[in-house]
Amino acid sequence: MSPGVPPRSLLALIAALAVRWSNSEHTTCQIWSSAGKVVQRGSSLRMFCTFESMCQRAVYVEGVRHDHTSLNSTTVYIKVVNITGHLTCLCQCADRPTAGEECGIDVVAGSGNYTGGSVNRTGFSVGSTLARVKLNLKPSIQSMSVKVYVCNDLGSAESDTYKFTLRDIVKPSPPALILVECSSRSCNITWDRPLETHLEIQYRFQPDSVRAHDWQTSSSRLPSVHSLQPFRWYSFRARVKLSHGLWSDWSAPLSNMTQEEGNDRERCCVAAPDKELDVWVSRATSHPNTLMVYWKPLSGSEARGRLLGYRVIINNSHAGNCTTHTVGAQATCLSVQSCDTCLVTVSAFNSIGSSPPARLPTLVHTAQPPQDLQVFASKCNVSLYWRKADPTLLSTGYLVEWYPQGQQFEKLQWMQLSTAESHALITDMESYECYDGAVYVFYKSSVGKASFEGVNTLVTVPQGAPSVTSHLWGDTVTLTWTQVPRVKRGGCVRNYTIYIKNNKDSKDKLIYQFPASVHQCTTDRLPPATYMVWMTAWTAEGEGPGSEKVEIVIQRKTHGCCYQVNYFHFFFFGGGYICSVLPLV
């Protein structure tokens, strides 16, 4: 080989690279559409492919090969109908698919990018995403004509011409209400506009816990409203208009309460509360003479004046005395000392007088309770159904109470029902909380009660565990545990599991379950060893995490008796369980 002459293999590599580069830079076919790249929806077209060399020609639409028709020796075409969206077409030599002899085109159906604007004496163009345009006009202009023109790749269109007189379409911004000052019968409104603008005020009465009344329009041309009722909540809104043009939108509402009428001439229009309070009672089990009296507050309209407080009266006819307790208007309950035969009444009072006394039922004499009480809980509410007791007994009504477990006095809720009812729907139970409750039926001088417990709406696996403590006396161990913290229970705890594991045995462990009402277990005669004890809590959704482990060390007795765990016995005793571990004999 002569110096400076490259070997044959290198020449072949250079030639191959040259061919590959040439193929990548040059396409041996051309493709075009008879209607262009943007077409109307539902239209049809012909797709043409021209090849520069002889080959097995193929035309693809969206990856699917279509039969083609020859136009001449170099060009073929296919017909595409009813185009509704994006379309990709490809021409290729099927016998040489990797030789770079292919070409493609994208066709779009529908409206393309458009431009437009309002056309008047001077054209005004807006972008394709705008639906409105703001014009800055000279003060001398009194009227104008507007036409909207739009166009895209498929064509153009224009609207009719609209003529406007500017003074007829002026719309001011809504006013801002700053202050509402009220007397007993009227309210004055301060706002942010000059008085030369036209003002319209609307108002409505807003009773507590009732749908707001419809807006009423004030007849006054001044920023004030008259002929209102004393001691009522009212909302006000306003709108304005210039001497010409349109009304503004309504302002944001502003509320205030009219005052209570104070002089003797005006007080004839104010009266004592006329509605009897909705009352209920809860009795402490450990102190049967201690009553927690509850009542639901009166609304502003029911109070018929500024409510000053509530009065609880306990009348002991046997002892011949009467005790009166007075609490403020914000109170909703009161703990009192009572007796089985005492008559307890509750009333609300304002500056004029008191409401009719609401009498608490006597719970001493029991009667047949509601029958077949059934409770159905869903994710949002709880439904209760029951069957009436003895139909020969004339009942005076029903009451349903419910409260979170362990919080009967703090969070008691209730609803009164008529004698015709045999169903109740509770909608305000908190999620992941466990509730107890009861259904009461009242008779003339007695009451029947059907209880329910362990009810929850949404429930999840406990996020916490009981806290376990142990007390060792010889070979007897007493385990005591507290409930899972309320915020980590996830709903009603159904049972607990105790795990006992001998440290010498890494696999086996003893497992025992207890109902949620049990909080203590005693084991005796445990074999000498070191044990680890821990607990978990369960809801209907599953088992929660384990508690901290407690180590228990049982010392070997001096007489050398060897113990082997055989089995546990459980006995209910004094609110707990005795777990007896017997030695193998």
Order of alpha helices (4+ residues) and beta strands (2+ residues): alpha-beta-beta-beta-beta-beta-beta-beta-beta-beta-beta-beta-beta-beta-beta-beta-beta-beta-beta-beta-beta-beta-beta-beta-beta-alpha-beta-beta-beta-beta-beta-beta-beta-beta-beta-beta-beta-beta-beta-beta-beta-beta-beta-beta-beta-beta-beta-beta
